[in-house]
Amino acid sequence: MEIARANGVLIPDDVEFHVDETAELHRDLTARAPRVDKPSGERAYWSDMVRDLTNKVPIRVWPGILGSDDAIVAVIAHEMHELGMLRADLQGNGIMIDDLVLHTEPGRPGNLHCQAWDVADKLVNQIRGVPES
């Protein structure tokens, strides 16, 4: 978190990161916020993301990112963008679980998940001093 914050990533106080010890995450799935499993047509809320014991949103990260400052910044920036864009809807009246899935599902061009990688890439390029195209 310190590396990400030092490179411009805003991490709210109600979010915490943990290294994945379940071996679920990998090179193509580098982080995961809490999974919200509800039937189609139901609403998802911020409370579905927050863990009762800590009152924080736990995000697990793949240990493979920890060897690279760029990877740490990219993955955490990605997660913070996605969560930040969903926060207002989830804290308010919630959103349909189907919409939450559409927003966060990999492989859907233009969704929040895709946009979050664009944000992460832009930040890493700024850190590297790569001019915008």
The 8 nearest C-alpha neighbors of each residue, nearest first, counted from 0:
[[1, 3, 2, 4, 16, 10, 75, 71],
 [0, 2, 4, 3, 5, 6, 8, 72],
 [3, 1, 5, 0, 4, 6, 68, 72],
 [4, 2, 72, 0, 6, 8, 5, 1],
 [3, 5, 8, 1, 7, 6, 2, 0],
 [6, 4, 2, 3, 7, 1, 8, 0],
 [7, 5, 3, 4, 8, 2, 72, 126],
 [6, 8, 4, 5, 9, 3, 122, 72],
 [9, 7, 4, 3, 76, 6, 10, 72],
 [10, 8, 4, 7, 11, 79, 76, 3],
 [9, 11, 8, 12, 79, 14, 4, 0],
 [12, 10, 13, 14, 9, 79, 15, 83],
 [11, 13, 14, 10, 15, 55, 56, 9],
 [12, 14, 55, 11, 56, 15, 54, 10],
 [15, 13, 56, 55, 12, 11, 57, 10],
 [16, 14, 57, 56, 58, 55, 13, 17],
 [17, 15, 58, 59, 57, 18, 14, 60],
 [18, 16, 59, 58, 60, 19, 15, 57],
 [17, 19, 60, 59, 62, 61, 20, 16],
 [20, 18, 59, 60, 61, 21, 17, 22],
 [19, 21, 22, 18, 23, 62, 61, 17],
 [20, 22, 23, 19, 24, 18, 61, 59],
 [23, 21, 24, 20, 19, 25, 61, 62],
 [24, 22, 21, 25, 19, 20, 28, 61],
 [25, 23, 28, 61, 22, 29, 30, 19],
 [24, 26, 28, 27, 29, 61, 23, 22],
 [25, 27, 28, 29, 63, 24, 61, 64],
 [26, 28, 25, 29, 24, 30, 61, 105],
 [29, 27, 25, 24, 26, 30, 31, 61],
 [28, 30, 61, 25, 60, 24, 26, 27],
 [31, 29, 60, 59, 28, 61, 24, 58],
 [30, 32, 59, 58, 33, 60, 29, 28],
 [31, 33, 58, 34, 57, 59, 30, 56],
 [34, 32, 48, 35, 31, 57, 58, 56],
 [33, 35, 36, 32, 48, 31, 47, 37],
 [36, 34, 37, 33, 47, 48, 43, 96],
 [37, 35, 34, 38, 96, 43, 47, 39],
 [36, 38, 35, 41, 39, 96, 43, 42],
 [39, 37, 41, 40, 36, 96, 97, 42],
 [38, 40, 41, 97, 96, 37, 95, 42],
 [39, 41, 95, 38, 96, 42, 97, 37],
 [40, 42, 39, 95, 96, 38, 37, 43],
 [43, 41, 95, 94, 96, 93, 44, 40],
 [42, 44, 93, 96, 94, 95, 47, 89],
 [45, 43, 89, 93, 46, 47, 90, 42],
 [44, 46, 89, 90, 47, 48, 49, 86],
 [45, 47, 49, 44, 48, 90, 50, 89],
 [48, 46, 45, 44, 49, 35, 43, 50],
 [49, 47, 46, 45, 33, 56, 50, 35],
 [50, 48, 56, 55, 46, 54, 47, 51],
 [49, 51, 54, 52, 55, 53, 56, 48],
 [50, 52, 54, 53, 49, 55, 46, 56],
 [53, 51, 50, 54, 55, 49, 56, 57],
 [52, 54, 55, 51, 50, 49, 56, 13],
 [53, 55, 51, 50, 49, 52, 13, 56],
 [56, 54, 13, 49, 14, 53, 50, 57],
 [55, 57, 49, 14, 48, 15, 13, 50],
 [58, 56, 15, 16, 14, 55, 32, 59],
 [57, 59, 32, 16, 31, 15, 17, 56],
 [58, 60, 17, 19, 31, 30, 18, 16],
 [61, 59, 30, 18, 19, 29, 17, 62],
 [60, 62, 29, 24, 63, 19, 25, 30],
 [63, 61, 64, 65, 18, 60, 19, 66],
 [64, 62, 61, 65, 66, 26, 25, 29],
 [65, 63, 70, 62, 66, 71, 67, 61],
 [66, 64, 63, 67, 62, 71, 68, 70],
 [67, 65, 64, 63, 68, 70, 71, 62],
 [66, 68, 70, 69, 65, 64, 71, 63],
 [67, 69, 71, 70, 72, 2, 66, 65],
 [70, 68, 72, 67, 71, 73, 123, 126],
 [71, 69, 73, 67, 64, 72, 68, 74],
 [72, 70, 68, 74, 69, 73, 64, 75],
 [71, 73, 3, 69, 75, 70, 74, 76],
 [74, 72, 119, 70, 76, 71, 75, 77],
 [75, 73, 77, 71, 76, 72, 70, 78],
 [74, 76, 78, 77, 72, 73, 71, 79],
 [77, 75, 79, 73, 119, 74, 78, 8],
 [78, 76, 115, 74, 80, 119, 75, 79],
 [77, 79, 75, 81, 80, 76, 82, 74],
 [80, 78, 82, 76, 81, 77, 83, 75],
 [81, 79, 83, 77, 78, 82, 115, 76],
 [80, 82, 78, 84, 83, 79, 115, 111],
 [83, 81, 79, 85, 84, 80, 86, 78],
 [84, 82, 80, 86, 85, 81, 79, 87],
 [83, 85, 81, 82, 86, 80, 87, 111],
 [86, 84, 82, 83, 88, 87, 89, 81],
 [85, 87, 89, 83, 88, 84, 82, 90],
 [88, 86, 90, 89, 85, 91, 84, 83],
 [89, 87, 91, 93, 90, 86, 85, 94],
 [88, 90, 93, 44, 45, 86, 91, 87],
 [91, 89, 45, 87, 88, 86, 44, 93],
 [90, 92, 88, 93, 89, 87, 44, 45],
 [91, 93, 88, 89, 90, 94, 44, 42],
 [94, 92, 89, 44, 88, 43, 91, 42],
 [95, 93, 42, 43, 88, 89, 96, 98],
 [94, 96, 42, 98, 97, 41, 43, 40],
 [95, 97, 99, 42, 43, 98, 41, 94],
 [96, 98, 100, 95, 99, 39, 101, 40],
 [99, 97, 101, 95, 100, 96, 102, 94],
 [100, 98, 96, 102, 97, 101, 103, 95],
 [99, 101, 97, 103, 98, 102, 104, 96],
 [100, 102, 98, 99, 104, 103, 97, 110],
 [103, 101, 111, 110, 99, 100, 104, 98],
 [104, 102, 112, 100, 101, 111, 99, 105],
 [103, 105, 101, 100, 102, 107, 106, 112],
 [106, 104, 107, 112, 103, 113, 108, 110],
 [105, 107, 108, 104, 113, 112, 110, 109],
 [108, 106, 105, 110, 109, 104, 113, 101],
 [109, 107, 110, 113, 106, 105, 114, 112],
 [108, 110, 113, 114, 107, 111, 112, 102],
 [109, 111, 102, 113, 112, 108, 107, 114],
 [112, 110, 114, 102, 113, 115, 81, 103],
 [111, 113, 103, 115, 110, 114, 105, 81],
 [112, 114, 110, 116, 115, 111, 109, 108],
 [115, 113, 111, 117, 116, 112, 109, 110],
 [114, 116, 77, 118, 112, 117, 113, 80],
 [115, 117, 119, 118, 113, 114, 77, 120],
 [116, 118, 114, 120, 115, 119, 121, 113],
 [119, 117, 115, 121, 116, 120, 122, 114],
 [118, 120, 73, 116, 122, 77, 76, 121],
 [121, 119, 117, 123, 122, 118, 116, 124],
 [120, 122, 124, 118, 119, 123, 117, 125],
 [123, 121, 125, 119, 124, 120, 118, 126],
 [122, 124, 126, 120, 125, 121, 69, 127],
 [123, 125, 127, 129, 121, 122, 126, 128],
 [126, 124, 128, 122, 123, 127, 129, 121],
 [125, 127, 123, 124, 128, 122, 6, 129],
 [128, 126, 124, 125, 129, 123, 122, 69],
 [129, 127, 125, 126, 124, 130, 123, 131],
 [128, 130, 124, 127, 125, 131, 126, 123],
 [131, 129, 128, 132, 125, 124, 127, 121],
 [132, 130, 129, 124, 121, 125, 128, 122],
 [131, 130, 129, 121, 124, 125, 128, 120]]
